[in-house]
Amino acid sequence: MVLFRTVAASLSLVVTVARLATQPAQEPSRADSLSFGVIAAAYVLTVVTGLRLRRGTAGRLDAVVQVVGDVIIATGLVFLSGGAESPLTFLYSLAVIGAAVVLDRRGALWAAVVSSLAFTGLLLVMRLTLPADAPTMAPSRVLFVLGSNVLALGLIAVLSGYLSRQLSATGGALSQSEADLRRLGRLQQLILSSMPSGLVTCDAERRVTFLNTAACGILQVTDSACVGQTLEKLLPGVSVLAPRATRGELRVKTPGGQRVLGLSVSPLEGEAGSLLIVFQDLTELRRMEEDLKRTDRLASLGALSAQLAHEIRNPLAAMRGSAQLLAQDPSGDVVVTKLTGILTREADRLARLVEDFLRFARPPEPQRRPVALDTLLSETVDMLRADPLSREVQLEVRLLDALTVPVDPDQLRQVLLNLVRNGIQAAGPKGTVRVALARADKEAQIRVWDSAGSITEEMMGHLFEPFFTTRNGGTGLGLSTAHSIIHAHGGTIRVTSNPAEGTEFLVGLPL
């Protein structure tokens, strides 16, 4: 309304100035001066109301003053433009409509009454103040003009009041709907951000349109970097999966390593061809399943190895004893002595192999006691520095935390010797092996890293299986025994490897 009054006053000013500019040059009349005064009053009233609105101090009284001011200004303009014959009597109607907007239906009726009284008073005053010889309008004509204007104002008040009420009700309903939509939007955002599952949407062109917080966390990306890029770049392989099945698994490489995702793909309503993808991180679950399967396989192979070792031990002892008796033959035959020596040596080697089998199949129960892991790691690495294999290998130790953990020190030292020695052999000359100790959650983590990164994806699934080895002369029991020892301590052992980042064995021991 303030803007409308400003425009109306400006147009009135332009019309008045244009009228004076088209007349012959002469002094402005009293009517012209009053016109400028009325326009100036309209400007002042509008500016004052606008400033109070901007400061937030305007109220219902300001609206009443504004409506009364509109009626007074309309009366002044009607007086200056001819009274009953004025073409500007419609300004009263604008005042009534303005009252309906800012003061509702009752305000419109009161504005109509005030406008009618103001117009009636104006006509009466002008009739009484006219000179006796001035031409006047017939009384019947005056009554007709007055009656028609009063009737028009009443009808406009009723109609504008009704429309204003309907508009107010509609605006209230719309405001309520907008508030409900905002609440629903906030609720939706809260649900999406608190979902443990990742959620991704894409349009018909397979471009990502949305990621929730869980999706960013699982994939270790930011929504600003991913929105707009292709879905195949974010989830390689999902485009092949989507047309064939609604559920499936996908392996995705992330900055934190490879993740196994369980996906659910469905069409997104509202846009043809768009997709909604919900996924969970199954990496830890699949890792636990693999650990369980590996433990079952190790248990079965352990039982078989124990039985086999037991069956071999007795005949082997008899063979060795017989070889020793033959070696004591007084005849001293060179061939016999040589053969019995070979037989004894190989029997001893088989005996050691049987002992390894038995140690793997039936590892002794850990004799736990509080052990300072930082001291144990330092001593083990210092001992391996003297190994000829480590002569050209850089050995590093990083002890981030001093932790005391209930473990069997001999068994844990055996695990460390095996892992570090394997790392030294894999890294080779000019390579690097790093041993680190740190606290994480409720466990102590020992990390053995080498710079080789030579373990392939195919080897990962068989790495802790007995008799699996990639090194000439290896028995394939070292990592299996290490796995059994760590499992007996209630811990975990995991491995990651790639040529760019090296190989890392992660041993977790409960504190």
Secondary structure, DSSP 8 states (H G I E B T S, - for coil): -HHHHHHHHHHHHHHHHHHHHHS-S----HHHHHHHHHHHHHHHHHHHHHHHHHHT---HHHHHHHHHHHHHHHHHHHHHTTGGG-TTTHHHHHHHHHHHHHHHHHHHHHHHHHHHHHHHHHHHHHHHHS-TTS----HHHHHHHHHHHHHHHHHHHHHHHHHHHHHHHHHHHHHHHHHHHHHHHHHHHHHHHH-SSEEEEE-TT-BEEEE-HHHHHHHT--HHHHTTSBHHHHSTTHHHHHHH-SEEEEEEEETTEEEEEEEEEEE-TTSTT-EEEEEEE-HHHHHHHHHHHHHHHHHHHHHHHHHHHHHHHHHHHHHHHHHHHHHT-TT--HHHHHHHHHHHHHHHHHHHHHHHHHHHHS------EEEEHHHHHHHHHHHHHTSGGGTTSEEEEEE-S--EEEE-HHHHHHHHHHHHHHHHHHH-TT-EEEEEEEEETTEEEEEEEES-----HHHHTTTTSTT--SSTT--S-HHHHHHHHHHHTT-EEEEEEETTTEEEEEEEEE-
